Amino acid sequence: MYYKIMDSPLGDLILIANKQALHRISFEKKTLPTLEKINTPILQLAEHELQKYFKGSLKVFSVPIFLHGSNFQVAVWNHLKLLPYGKTTSYGEVAKAIGNPKAVRAVGQANNKNPIPIIIPCHRVIGKNGSLTGYSGKMENKRTLLKFEGIKP
């Protein structure tokens, strides 16, 4: 596994990948000691696309990603990848969309464990009343990401 530290409007983002796919975007540097700092083509593509996203010129990511989690988590994350830029949804709507309408809290937990925030846009999931709810990358970052997409939090 390899990593790259990227400067962003949210602060440093740690991009972690193997040679085939992006595995993680982290807001914390705690995972770095066991990784090798090499700028692979996947890491370069991820950084390039994220830079374009932050400039407002990219709405759909193409960098290959690898999802590792439970079947439920992967189902949630795959659904989140379908959420359009600039649109929000609720935890309940995600639960219904993946065929498990009573799993609203579990959807929230899967969001919290999202290994590739921004690219898997868990920031677009809000409370059913329109309120902002938790975000593993700090609530301020969720607000910032929504503002980038033209959504008033």
Disulfide bonds with the S-S distance in Angstrom:
none
